[in-house]
Amino acid sequence: MAAGLGAGANFGLSISKDRLAFNCNASLVFGPGAAGGFGTIVDFEKIYDVIKLVCEALADIDYRYLYSVTEEAYKYISYSLFRVATSPGQIVGHTFQLGYEKVVTWWKDRSATRKEAERLTENLLQEGSVVLNGNRISFGKLPPETMGPMLYVLSVSYVDSWERAQENAIVLLLSAISSWHQFVEVLEHMSPNDIRIDAMKSLNRLNAILDGSEQDEFNKFIHNLQESHQGFSERGLAAWTTKSPYLKRMYCLLPRPGAYSMESLKYFMVNIISGPFERRIENQM
């Protein structure tokens, strides 16, 4: 997903004076011909409404280019949502009161640790969504730049802990994905600090924690993803059904066939996903 404030946008979000700001074109308020525009800092009490609007707009365009949000504002929202999801309750309340520079510095300095994975697991399973000011943002509406690092944190420490609750959190996030484009975007951001990586590496990381029946379920889940998030309806299909980690640990240490292969994913990425994203994938391959 990319973000940028388009020249023809009537309104949008940016960072001004280290804060999230709402910008409006004067012609939108005063009519055609009016020049210039104005901006205002988003009040903390209204931050949920603004973030919900951004998340829903992203979903509506199937996680493609959002012209009305600058890159800095988008990072601020994505990183802050991650901080909310991985923090104790007392930190959540003032996360969005931090300025842009502090949030970006925190993001660069943090590391994907088991402790972070434990907090994230607890919050995801307890709340079933990301809670902000008492309001909820569903997992399926999270930016890929938020969900991808979440999945990385959970999966990278899972191979050491084999905690069933942690695997349930992974399944909870993945099951909220509805389209191919969203899925690939999340895989490409499944890294410690939102650095875009090869989606195949992320897919292999997920395949590595599955046993035979779980792999079959995950393959089916991937195969049945919608072509687009537009017209999205709840499918109710879980990425896979978790089971005792003690039984499958030995299985996962053995080489095995049946994983959704790189060739299979390439086929669907090229033949199902349409538009500019398709051409970008083909060029990378």
Short mmCIF file of the C-alpha atoms (twelve columns), coordinates in Angstrom:
data_MODEL
# 
_entry.id   MODEL 
# 
loop_
_atom_site.group_PDB 
_atom_site.id 
_atom_site.type_symbol 
_atom_site.label_atom_id 
_atom_site.label_alt_id 
_atom_site.label_comp_id 
_atom_site.label_asym_id 
_atom_site.label_seq_id 
_atom_site.Cartn_x 
_atom_site.Cartn_y 
_atom_site.Cartn_z 
_atom_site.pdbx_PDB_model_num 
ATOM 1   C CA . MET A 1   0.000   0.000   0.000   1 
ATOM 2   C CA . ALA A 2   1.215   3.473   -0.777  1 
ATOM 3   C CA . ALA A 3   0.017   6.865   0.364   1 
ATOM 4   C CA . GLY A 4   0.443   10.367  -0.961  1 
ATOM 5   C CA . LEU A 5   -1.419  13.650  -0.960  1 
ATOM 6   C CA . GLY A 6   -2.685  14.109  -4.512  1 
ATOM 7   C CA . ALA A 7   -2.672  17.535  -6.098  1 
ATOM 8   C CA . GLY A 8   -6.376  17.275  -6.910  1 
ATOM 9   C CA . ALA A 9   -7.504  16.158  -3.465  1 
ATOM 10  C CA . ASN A 10  -10.151 18.348  -1.777  1 
ATOM 11  C CA . PHE A 11  -9.235  17.121  1.672   1 
ATOM 12  C CA . GLY A 12  -6.655  14.909  3.266   1 
ATOM 13  C CA . LEU A 13  -4.411  14.091  6.201   1 
ATOM 14  C CA . SER A 14  -0.847  15.182  6.792   1 
ATOM 15  C CA . ILE A 15  1.588   15.851  9.631   1 
ATOM 16  C CA . SER A 16  1.714   19.480  10.738  1 
ATOM 17  C CA . LYS A 17  3.641   20.748  13.757  1 
ATOM 18  C CA . ASP A 18  4.406   17.106  14.637  1 
ATOM 19  C CA . ARG A 19  0.681   16.268  14.834  1 
ATOM 20  C CA . LEU A 20  -1.922  14.617  12.628  1 
ATOM 21  C CA . ALA A 21  -3.668  17.380  10.700  1 
ATOM 22  C CA . PHE A 22  -6.794  17.555  8.546   1 
ATOM 23  C CA . ASN A 23  -6.405  19.665  5.407   1 
ATOM 24  C CA . CYS A 24  -9.253  21.060  3.342   1 
ATOM 25  C CA . ASN A 25  -9.286  22.782  -0.045  1 
ATOM 26  C CA . ALA A 26  -10.964 26.198  0.136   1 
ATOM 27  C CA . SER A 27  -13.075 25.453  -2.946  1 
ATOM 28  C CA . LEU A 28  -14.739 22.581  -1.079  1 
ATOM 29  C CA . VAL A 29  -16.052 25.019  1.556   1 
ATOM 30  C CA . PHE A 30  -16.457 28.298  -0.324  1 
ATOM 31  C CA . GLY A 31  -17.228 26.958  -3.780  1 
ATOM 32  C CA . PRO A 32  -15.413 26.732  -7.153  1 
ATOM 33  C CA . GLY A 33  -12.800 29.401  -7.739  1 
ATOM 34  C CA . ALA A 34  -11.799 29.844  -4.137  1 
ATOM 35  C CA . ALA A 35  -8.037  29.585  -3.785  1 
ATOM 36  C CA . GLY A 36  -5.874  28.083  -1.068  1 
ATOM 37  C CA . GLY A 37  -7.012  25.964  1.815   1 
ATOM 38  C CA . PHE A 38  -6.743  25.470  5.525   1 
ATOM 39  C CA . GLY A 39  -5.758  22.787  8.014   1 
ATOM 40  C CA . THR A 40  -6.427  21.911  11.609  1 
ATOM 41  C CA . ILE A 41  -4.829  19.558  14.120  1 
ATOM 42  C CA . VAL A 42  -7.008  16.499  14.778  1 
ATOM 43  C CA . ASP A 43  -8.281  16.526  18.370  1 
ATOM 44  C CA . PHE A 44  -7.517  13.426  20.414  1 
ATOM 45  C CA . GLU A 45  -11.253 12.918  20.993  1 
ATOM 46  C CA . LYS A 46  -11.780 12.694  17.216  1 
ATOM 47  C CA . ILE A 47  -8.765  10.503  16.436  1 
ATOM 48  C CA . TYR A 48  -10.811 7.289   16.296  1 
ATOM 49  C CA . ASP A 49  -13.219 8.747   13.720  1 
ATOM 50  C CA . VAL A 50  -10.330 9.859   11.513  1 
ATOM 51  C CA . ILE A 51  -8.466  6.534   11.772  1 
ATOM 52  C CA . LYS A 52  -11.641 4.562   11.132  1 
ATOM 53  C CA . LEU A 53  -12.234 6.668   8.014   1 
ATOM 54  C CA . VAL A 54  -8.711  5.931   6.739   1 
ATOM 55  C CA . CYS A 55  -8.991  2.196   7.453   1 
ATOM 56  C CA . GLU A 56  -12.368 1.919   5.739   1 
ATOM 57  C CA . ALA A 57  -11.152 3.929   2.749   1 
ATOM 58  C CA . LEU A 58  -8.192  1.558   2.415   1 
ATOM 59  C CA . ALA A 59  -10.504 -1.449  2.468   1 
ATOM 60  C CA . ASP A 60  -12.820 0.132   -0.113  1 
ATOM 61  C CA . ILE A 61  -9.956  0.536   -2.605  1 
ATOM 62  C CA . ASP A 62  -8.569  -2.919  -1.768  1 
ATOM 63  C CA . TYR A 63  -5.388  -1.562  -0.147  1 
ATOM 64  C CA . ARG A 64  -4.084  0.334   -3.155  1 
ATOM 65  C CA . TYR A 65  -3.003  3.986   -3.461  1 
ATOM 66  C CA . LEU A 66  -4.683  6.370   -1.017  1 
ATOM 67  C CA . TYR A 67  -4.087  9.828   -2.484  1 
ATOM 68  C CA . SER A 68  -5.532  11.886  0.363   1 
ATOM 69  C CA . VAL A 69  -3.056  10.769  3.051   1 
ATOM 70  C CA . THR A 70  0.610   11.751  3.105   1 
ATOM 71  C CA . GLU A 71  3.244   9.103   3.703   1 
ATOM 72  C CA . GLU A 72  4.097   10.616  7.100   1 
ATOM 73  C CA . ALA A 73  0.461   10.631  8.240   1 
ATOM 74  C CA . TYR A 74  -0.007  7.058   7.059   1 
ATOM 75  C CA . LYS A 75  3.065   5.877   8.963   1 
ATOM 76  C CA . TYR A 76  1.881   7.697   12.068  1 
ATOM 77  C CA . ILE A 77  -1.480  5.888   11.925  1 
ATOM 78  C CA . SER A 78  -0.044  2.452   11.069  1 
ATOM 79  C CA . TYR A 79  2.696   2.509   13.695  1 
ATOM 80  C CA . SER A 80  0.418   3.925   16.387  1 
ATOM 81  C CA . LEU A 81  -2.171  1.193   15.804  1 
ATOM 82  C CA . PHE A 82  0.586   -1.390  16.258  1 
ATOM 83  C CA . ARG A 83  1.663   0.308   19.492  1 
ATOM 84  C CA . VAL A 84  -1.921  0.262   20.780  1 
ATOM 85  C CA . ALA A 85  -2.220  -3.470  20.032  1 
ATOM 86  C CA . THR A 86  1.057   -4.403  21.726  1 
ATOM 87  C CA . SER A 87  0.874   -2.132  24.763  1 
ATOM 88  C CA . PRO A 88  -0.569  -2.446  28.268  1 
ATOM 89  C CA . GLY A 89  -3.824  -0.585  28.860  1 
ATOM 90  C CA . GLN A 90  -2.248  2.445   30.524  1 
ATOM 91  C CA . ILE A 91  -0.124  3.192   27.451  1 
ATOM 92  C CA . VAL A 92  -2.995  2.855   24.980  1 
ATOM 93  C CA . GLY A 93  -4.722  5.945   26.296  1 
ATOM 94  C CA . HIS A 94  -1.969  8.367   25.316  1 
ATOM 95  C CA . THR A 95  -0.456  6.649   22.261  1 
ATOM 96  C CA . PHE A 96  -2.078  9.080   19.822  1 
ATOM 97  C CA . GLN A 97  -1.158  12.009  22.046  1 
ATOM 98  C CA . LEU A 98  2.469   11.424  21.095  1 
ATOM 99  C CA . GLY A 99  3.853   13.467  18.245  1 
ATOM 100 C CA . TYR A 100 4.927   12.046  14.906  1 
ATOM 101 C CA . GLU A 101 8.658   12.160  15.709  1 
ATOM 102 C CA . LYS A 102 8.239   10.234  18.984  1 
ATOM 103 C CA . VAL A 103 6.122   7.547   17.314  1 
ATOM 104 C CA . VAL A 104 8.610   7.077   14.463  1 
ATOM 105 C CA . THR A 105 11.530  6.977   16.926  1 
ATOM 106 C CA . TRP A 106 9.713   4.387   19.041  1 
ATOM 107 C CA . TRP A 107 9.051   2.315   15.913  1 
ATOM 108 C CA . LYS A 108 12.690  2.360   14.841  1 
ATOM 109 C CA . ASP A 109 13.977  1.506   18.317  1 
ATOM 110 C CA . ARG A 110 11.550  -1.320  19.152  1 
ATOM 111 C CA . SER A 111 12.465  -4.938  18.495  1 
ATOM 112 C CA . ALA A 112 10.327  -8.009  17.858  1 
ATOM 113 C CA . THR A 113 10.676  -9.848  21.169  1 
ATOM 114 C CA . ARG A 114 8.828   -12.698 22.831  1 
ATOM 115 C CA . LYS A 115 7.518   -10.260 25.428  1 
ATOM 116 C CA . GLU A 116 6.026   -8.115  22.687  1 
ATOM 117 C CA . ALA A 117 4.467   -11.228 21.138  1 
ATOM 118 C CA . GLU A 118 2.958   -12.205 24.503  1 
ATOM 119 C CA . ARG A 119 1.374   -8.786  24.995  1 
ATOM 120 C CA . LEU A 120 0.062   -8.774  21.440  1 
ATOM 121 C CA . THR A 121 -1.380  -12.273 21.838  1 
ATOM 122 C CA . GLU A 122 -3.123  -11.356 25.073  1 
ATOM 123 C CA . ASN A 123 -4.623  -8.163  23.654  1 
ATOM 124 C CA . LEU A 124 -5.783  -9.715  20.376  1 
ATOM 125 C CA . LEU A 125 -7.460  -12.716 21.991  1 
ATOM 126 C CA . GLN A 126 -8.994  -10.708 24.818  1 
ATOM 127 C CA . GLU A 127 -10.395 -7.868  22.712  1 
ATOM 128 C CA . GLY A 128 -10.989 -9.497  19.323  1 
ATOM 129 C CA . SER A 129 -10.096 -6.172  17.688  1 
ATOM 130 C CA . VAL A 130 -7.878  -3.131  18.209  1 
ATOM 131 C CA . VAL A 131 -9.526  -0.928  20.833  1 
ATOM 132 C CA . LEU A 132 -9.026  2.826   20.673  1 
ATOM 133 C CA . ASN A 133 -10.832 5.198   23.034  1 
ATOM 134 C CA . GLY A 134 -13.354 2.468   23.788  1 
ATOM 135 C CA . ASN A 135 -14.053 1.989   20.060  1 
ATOM 136 C CA . ARG A 136 -13.049 -0.991  17.972  1 
ATOM 137 C CA . ILE A 137 -11.198 -1.347  14.685  1 
ATOM 138 C CA . SER A 138 -11.612 -4.830  13.247  1 
ATOM 139 C CA . PHE A 139 -8.547  -6.840  12.266  1 
ATOM 140 C CA . GLY A 140 -9.723  -6.993  8.667   1 
ATOM 141 C CA . LYS A 141 -9.546  -3.201  8.395   1 
ATOM 142 C CA . LEU A 142 -5.999  -2.811  9.732   1 
ATOM 143 C CA . PRO A 143 -3.419  -1.415  7.293   1 
ATOM 144 C CA . PRO A 144 -1.037  -4.083  5.918   1 
ATOM 145 C CA . GLU A 145 1.771   -2.017  7.453   1 
ATOM 146 C CA . THR A 146 0.197   -2.787  10.844  1 
ATOM 147 C CA . MET A 147 -0.961  -6.369  10.370  1 
ATOM 148 C CA . GLY A 148 2.225   -7.526  8.594   1 
ATOM 149 C CA . PRO A 149 4.584   -6.661  11.491  1 
ATOM 150 C CA . MET A 150 2.036   -8.160  13.921  1 
ATOM 151 C CA . LEU A 151 2.197   -11.490 12.103  1 
ATOM 152 C CA . TYR A 152 5.977   -11.327 12.011  1 
ATOM 153 C CA . VAL A 153 6.213   -10.772 15.773  1 
ATOM 154 C CA . LEU A 154 3.825   -13.636 16.476  1 
ATOM 155 C CA . SER A 155 5.349   -16.123 14.025  1 
ATOM 156 C CA . VAL A 156 9.040   -15.452 14.690  1 
ATOM 157 C CA . SER A 157 8.712   -16.203 18.410  1 
ATOM 158 C CA . TYR A 158 6.194   -19.030 17.949  1 
ATOM 159 C CA . VAL A 159 8.858   -21.420 16.666  1 
ATOM 160 C CA . ASP A 160 10.606  -21.036 20.028  1 
ATOM 161 C CA . SER A 161 7.580   -21.119 22.310  1 
ATOM 162 C CA . TRP A 162 4.990   -23.267 20.472  1 
ATOM 163 C CA . GLU A 163 2.319   -21.502 22.515  1 
ATOM 164 C CA . ARG A 164 -1.156  -22.425 21.317  1 
ATOM 165 C CA . ALA A 165 -2.575  -19.030 22.280  1 
ATOM 166 C CA . GLN A 166 0.013   -17.359 20.075  1 
ATOM 167 C CA . GLU A 167 -0.952  -19.548 17.140  1 
ATOM 168 C CA . ASN A 168 -4.616  -18.677 17.778  1 
ATOM 169 C CA . ALA A 169 -3.671  -15.001 17.480  1 
ATOM 170 C CA . ILE A 170 -1.943  -15.679 14.143  1 
ATOM 171 C CA . VAL A 171 -5.050  -17.471 12.869  1 
ATOM 172 C CA . LEU A 172 -7.279  -14.650 14.115  1 
ATOM 173 C CA . LEU A 173 -5.370  -12.073 12.068  1 
ATOM 174 C CA . LEU A 174 -5.044  -14.165 8.920   1 
ATOM 175 C CA . SER A 175 -8.709  -15.164 8.993   1 
ATOM 176 C CA . ALA A 176 -9.672  -11.476 8.805   1 
ATOM 177 C CA . ILE A 177 -7.998  -11.127 5.382   1 
ATOM 178 C CA . SER A 178 -10.535 -11.232 2.565   1 
ATOM 179 C CA . SER A 179 -8.825  -10.529 -0.772  1 
ATOM 180 C CA . TRP A 180 -5.754  -11.601 -2.704  1 
ATOM 181 C CA . HIS A 181 -4.379  -8.098  -2.880  1 
ATOM 182 C CA . GLN A 182 -4.768  -7.572  0.851   1 
ATOM 183 C CA . PHE A 183 -3.140  -10.956 1.532   1 
ATOM 184 C CA . VAL A 184 -0.083  -10.226 -0.609  1 
ATOM 185 C CA . GLU A 185 0.276   -6.714  0.830   1 
ATOM 186 C CA . VAL A 186 0.247   -8.167  4.362   1 
ATOM 187 C CA . LEU A 187 2.837   -10.809 3.393   1 
ATOM 188 C CA . GLU A 188 5.073   -8.148  1.854   1 
ATOM 189 C CA . HIS A 189 4.995   -6.170  5.114   1 
ATOM 190 C CA . MET A 190 5.497   -9.192  7.367   1 
ATOM 191 C CA . SER A 191 8.840   -7.921  8.636   1 
ATOM 192 C CA . PRO A 192 10.150  -6.500  11.938  1 
ATOM 193 C CA . ASN A 193 9.840   -2.823  11.001  1 
ATOM 194 C CA . ASP A 194 7.540   -2.685  7.995   1 
ATOM 195 C CA . ILE A 195 10.340  -3.080  5.437   1 
ATOM 196 C CA . ARG A 196 8.822   -4.487  2.239   1 
ATOM 197 C CA . ILE A 197 10.049  -8.030  1.631   1 
ATOM 198 C CA . ASP A 198 9.389   -10.940 -0.708  1 
ATOM 199 C CA . ALA A 199 5.867   -12.239 -0.014  1 
ATOM 200 C CA . MET A 200 7.084   -15.806 -0.630  1 
ATOM 201 C CA . LYS A 201 9.428   -15.650 2.364   1 
ATOM 202 C CA . SER A 202 6.557   -14.665 4.606   1 
ATOM 203 C CA . LEU A 203 4.369   -17.422 3.192   1 
ATOM 204 C CA . ASN A 204 7.113   -19.966 3.851   1 
ATOM 205 C CA . ARG A 205 7.397   -18.711 7.445   1 
ATOM 206 C CA . LEU A 206 3.688   -19.388 7.962   1 
ATOM 207 C CA . ASN A 207 3.824   -22.772 6.225   1 
ATOM 208 C CA . ALA A 208 6.665   -23.813 8.537   1 
ATOM 209 C CA . ILE A 209 4.416   -23.821 11.623  1 
ATOM 210 C CA . LEU A 210 1.696   -26.007 10.084  1 
ATOM 211 C CA . ASP A 211 1.195   -29.757 10.156  1 
ATOM 212 C CA . GLY A 212 -0.432  -31.737 7.331   1 
ATOM 213 C CA . SER A 213 -4.125  -31.077 8.006   1 
ATOM 214 C CA . GLU A 214 -3.478  -27.453 8.953   1 
ATOM 215 C CA . GLN A 215 -1.560  -26.977 5.711   1 
ATOM 216 C CA . ASP A 216 -4.495  -28.358 3.737   1 
ATOM 217 C CA . GLU A 217 -6.842  -25.922 5.487   1 
ATOM 218 C CA . PHE A 218 -4.504  -22.985 4.881   1 
ATOM 219 C CA . ASN A 219 -4.161  -23.900 1.212   1 
ATOM 220 C CA . LYS A 220 -7.963  -23.931 0.931   1 
ATOM 221 C CA . PHE A 221 -8.201  -20.605 2.735   1 
ATOM 222 C CA . ILE A 222 -5.719  -18.998 0.318   1 
ATOM 223 C CA . HIS A 223 -7.381  -20.529 -2.736  1 
ATOM 224 C CA . ASN A 224 -10.770 -19.129 -1.702  1 
ATOM 225 C CA . LEU A 225 -9.652  -15.552 -1.141  1 
ATOM 226 C CA . GLN A 226 -11.723 -13.058 -3.112  1 
ATOM 227 C CA . GLU A 227 -10.292 -11.305 -6.140  1 
ATOM 228 C CA . SER A 228 -11.060 -7.936  -4.586  1 
ATOM 229 C CA . HIS A 229 -12.129 -6.518  -1.246  1 
ATOM 230 C CA . GLN A 230 -14.865 -4.611  -3.077  1 
ATOM 231 C CA . GLY A 231 -18.204 -6.227  -2.386  1 
ATOM 232 C CA . PHE A 232 -16.609 -7.950  0.598   1 
ATOM 233 C CA . SER A 233 -18.797 -10.186 2.728   1 
ATOM 234 C CA . GLU A 234 -17.858 -12.155 5.836   1 
ATOM 235 C CA . ARG A 235 -16.766 -15.638 4.760   1 
ATOM 236 C CA . GLY A 236 -16.434 -17.164 8.206   1 
ATOM 237 C CA . LEU A 237 -13.540 -19.339 7.025   1 
ATOM 238 C CA . ALA A 238 -10.630 -19.735 9.434   1 
ATOM 239 C CA . ALA A 239 -7.087  -19.832 8.057   1 
ATOM 240 C CA . TRP A 240 -6.685  -23.196 9.823   1 
ATOM 241 C CA . THR A 241 -7.812  -25.051 12.943  1 
ATOM 242 C CA . THR A 242 -5.181  -25.106 15.672  1 
ATOM 243 C CA . LYS A 243 -4.335  -28.226 17.635  1 
ATOM 244 C CA . SER A 244 -1.967  -29.421 20.333  1 
ATOM 245 C CA . PRO A 245 1.474   -27.848 19.750  1 
ATOM 246 C CA . TYR A 246 3.166   -30.839 21.347  1 
ATOM 247 C CA . LEU A 247 1.911   -33.196 18.660  1 
ATOM 248 C CA . LYS A 248 2.679   -31.050 15.671  1 
ATOM 249 C CA . ARG A 249 6.089   -29.788 16.786  1 
ATOM 250 C CA . MET A 250 7.760   -33.008 15.725  1 
ATOM 251 C CA . TYR A 251 5.812   -33.016 12.474  1 
ATOM 252 C CA . CYS A 252 6.921   -29.488 11.584  1 
ATOM 253 C CA . LEU A 253 10.572  -30.428 12.047  1 
ATOM 254 C CA . LEU A 254 10.298  -32.938 9.187   1 
ATOM 255 C CA . PRO A 255 10.475  -32.048 5.465   1 
ATOM 256 C CA . ARG A 256 7.011   -32.319 3.951   1 
ATOM 257 C CA . PRO A 257 5.143   -31.730 0.688   1 
ATOM 258 C CA . GLY A 258 1.799   -30.024 0.259   1 
ATOM 259 C CA . ALA A 259 2.550   -26.409 1.175   1 
ATOM 260 C CA . TYR A 260 1.099   -23.703 -1.032  1 
ATOM 261 C CA . SER A 261 4.082   -23.357 -3.318  1 
ATOM 262 C CA . MET A 262 5.814   -20.318 -4.709  1 
ATOM 263 C CA . GLU A 263 4.696   -21.340 -8.190  1 
ATOM 264 C CA . SER A 264 1.066   -21.589 -7.083  1 
ATOM 265 C CA . LEU A 265 1.122   -18.195 -5.398  1 
ATOM 266 C CA . LYS A 266 2.800   -16.601 -8.416  1 
ATOM 267 C CA . TYR A 267 0.078   -18.024 -10.653 1 
ATOM 268 C CA . PHE A 268 -2.719  -16.497 -8.604  1 
ATOM 269 C CA . MET A 269 -0.883  -13.212 -8.115  1 
ATOM 270 C CA . VAL A 270 -0.411  -12.809 -11.872 1 
ATOM 271 C CA . ASN A 271 -3.685  -14.292 -13.125 1 
ATOM 272 C CA . ILE A 272 -6.160  -13.173 -10.469 1 
ATOM 273 C CA . ILE A 273 -4.909  -9.859  -9.097  1 
ATOM 274 C CA . SER A 274 -5.605  -7.135  -11.649 1 
ATOM 275 C CA . GLY A 275 -4.556  -3.553  -12.253 1 
ATOM 276 C CA . PRO A 276 -1.245  -1.781  -11.532 1 
ATOM 277 C CA . PHE A 277 -0.418  -4.251  -8.786  1 
ATOM 278 C CA . GLU A 278 -0.424  -7.127  -11.275 1 
ATOM 279 C CA . ARG A 279 2.071   -5.369  -13.507 1 
ATOM 280 C CA . ARG A 280 4.321   -4.571  -10.544 1 
ATOM 281 C CA . ILE A 281 4.351   -8.225  -9.474  1 
ATOM 282 C CA . GLU A 282 5.155   -9.428  -12.977 1 
ATOM 283 C CA . ASN A 283 8.051   -6.984  -13.226 1 
ATOM 284 C CA . GLN A 284 9.468   -8.158  -9.893  1 
ATOM 285 C CA . MET A 285 9.306   -11.797 -10.943 1 
# 
